[in-house]
């Protein structure tokens, strides 16, 4: 008998959330797109100038997201929505097959949750078309996705921090969820709403801060393809 997917799975299955960058994909997928596609060719000198000019502002934590938004708009300006979707989809498919780019223990953990009958939702600040193309390429087409939304160069939804809770609720995904996996403290809102929170590849400072909020609900894992790792099965 086949495993139920979509609405059939969602009706009764425990919900498990996964971040994308740093949990399933090594690095920042959209930032890679900007560097390799959006700022390629004639726009590269402009990107260098902007990085130099904005570096002092980006050094202030409260301004980093705004600076990232400015860089994104400049890189994407002049592209139609259709062209951008095509470029993002192509880049995501390539990224999904790039050597060393997919975090294998993260992928195995998603597969284990799906095999157990859980409802798996990837919730990310990455752009939707790009993240969807990566997931489809690595065999996770059945996984739901809640991501940032663009309309051409215009950012419609930046799915970051507490906004993830709002976007999840809009799609009928409401806390508490069984588990949530992330490598970032910006995801403390979704980690705090989980029965079990899993912090991936975190340094001691991040673990200590998360532990103060989450207490015994926090589990930490180290996912590394080249050496020992916390077994994915233990986290499930």
N, C-alpha and C positions, 0 to 999 in steps of 0.2 A: 504494500500500500504506500502511495506517495505521501511525502510530508506536506501538510497544508501550508499554503503561502498566502500573503496579502490579507484581505479581510477575514478569511477563515482562520488564519493563524492569530490575527490580532484580537479576535473576539474573546479568547480565553487564555492565551499564552502569557507567561511572565514577560515583561518588557526589559530589554537590556540595551543600554545606550553605549555607543562608541564615538569618541572623537576620531578625527581623520588624520590631520597632520600630526606626526610624532607618535601615532598609535598604529595606523595602518600604512602610512606613507612617510618615508624618511625625508624630513625637511618641510618647507612651506610650499605646497604645490602651486598656489596662485602666484607667489613671489617668483618662483621658477619660470612660470609662464610670462610674467612681465619682463624678466631679464632676457629670456631666450627668444621671445616672439614679439611682445609689444614694443620693447625698446631696441629691437634688432635694427641693423642697417643705419639709416640716416638719423634715427632718434637716439642712438647710443650716446653721442656727445651731449645731447640735452639731458639724458639720464644722469650722466656724470656730473654735470653742472648742478643739477637739482640736488643730488646726493650731497655735494659739498656745501651748498647753501643751506640745506635743511638739516644737516647733521647736528648742529647745536640744539635745534628745536627737538629733534628726535631723541636727543639724550635725556629729555624730560619725560618720565613715564606717562604723565597725563596727556602728553601731546603725541605720543607715538602712533596711535590709531589714526589721528587726524592727518599726520604726515603721510602715513601709508595710503590713506584715501586720496590725498593730493597726487601722490606718485601714480596711483592707479588711474586716476582721471586723465592725467597728462599722457600716460602710456596708451590708453584706450581711445583717446579723442580722435574723431574722424572715422572710426570704424562703425559700420552699421550693425544693428542687432544681429542680423542674419550672418554677416561675415564673422562677427565675434563668436557666435555660437559654433560656427564651423571650426574656427581656429581653436577654441577651447576644447571641443570634442576631439579633434585630431591630436592635440597636445596631451589630453588625458589618456587616450588610447596608447600613445607612445610611452607615456610615463608608466603605465601599468605593466609594460614589458621591459622597462629599462633595468639593466642589471643592478642589483643592490638597492633599488628604490623602494620596493615593497618590504615591509617589516613582517617577515615570515611568521614569527610567533603571534603577532596580532592577527594575521589572516587565519592561522590555525584556531585561534580562540574564537573568532567569529564563526568559523565552520563548526566548532564544537557546540556553540550555543544554538546554531540552526539545527544541528543534528539532535539536540536535546528538546527541540520543539519550541524554543524561545522566540519571541518577537524581537528581532534585532533592528535597531534604528541607528544609523550614522547621523550624528548631529554636529555640524561643522561651520566654521566661518569661511571655509573655502567656497568658491563659486559653484553653483549647482551643476552646470553642464560639465565642467571639468571634473568635479568629484564623481558624478554619475558615470562618466566615461571610464575613469579609473576602476570603479567598483565593477562595472560590467566586464571590463577586460580581465580582471582577476577572478572572475567567476562568482561575483556577489550580486548578480542582477536581481535576486529575490529580496535583497536587503533594502529597507526603506531609507530615504535620504531627506534630511532637513538641512538646507544650506543657504548661503547668501545668494541674493538675486540681483542680476544686472539687467538693464535695458540699454543695450549699446554701452557707452561709457558711464551711464548714470547708475549709481548704486541705489537700488530700491530697498533692499534689506541687508544690513550687515549682521549676520547671525553670530553674534559674539557675546560672551558673558551672559548676563541675565536675559538678554534677548532670546537666547536659546529656549528658555522656559516658555516665553510667549509664543514662539514659532511652533514649538512642540504642542502646546495646548490648542493652537489653531488647527492642528491636524489630529486632534483627539488623543494625543499622547500626554497623559497627566500623571503627576507623581501620586504616590511613591512608585518608583520602578525598582525592579529586583536588583539590578547592578548598573553601574556606570563606570566606563573606562576613560581616562584622560591623562595626558602628560602635563597639563597646564593648570595653574591656579586660577586662571580666568574662568575655568569651568567649575569652581567651587559651588555655584548655585545648583548645577545639575548633580554634582557629586553629593551635596548635602541632602538632596531629595531622594537619594538611593538607599535601599536597605543595606547594600554593600557597595563601597566605593573603592575603585582600584586606580592607584596612581602609578603611571608607567614611566620607568627610567628617570625617576626624580632624584635630585640631589638632597642632601640632608636638610638644607634650609626649607625647601618646598615641603618635604615630608613633615618637618616639625610644625610648619604653619598649618598644613592640612590636618594634622593630628589634633591640633587645638580645637578645630571646629568639628571634626568627624569622630574623634575618639576611636573606640574599638571597631567602628564600622569600616575603618580604613585598612586596605591591604595594599602593599607595594609589590611591584614586579619589575624585574629587569629583563627586557627583551632584547637579546643580542643574537644575531645570526652566526657569529663567529666563535662563540664560546658558550659557557654554561648560562642557563636562563632559569628563571622561576617557571616551573612547568605550567603551560597554559591550562592543563586539566585541573591543577590545584585551584586556580582562580575561578574556574567555572563551578 
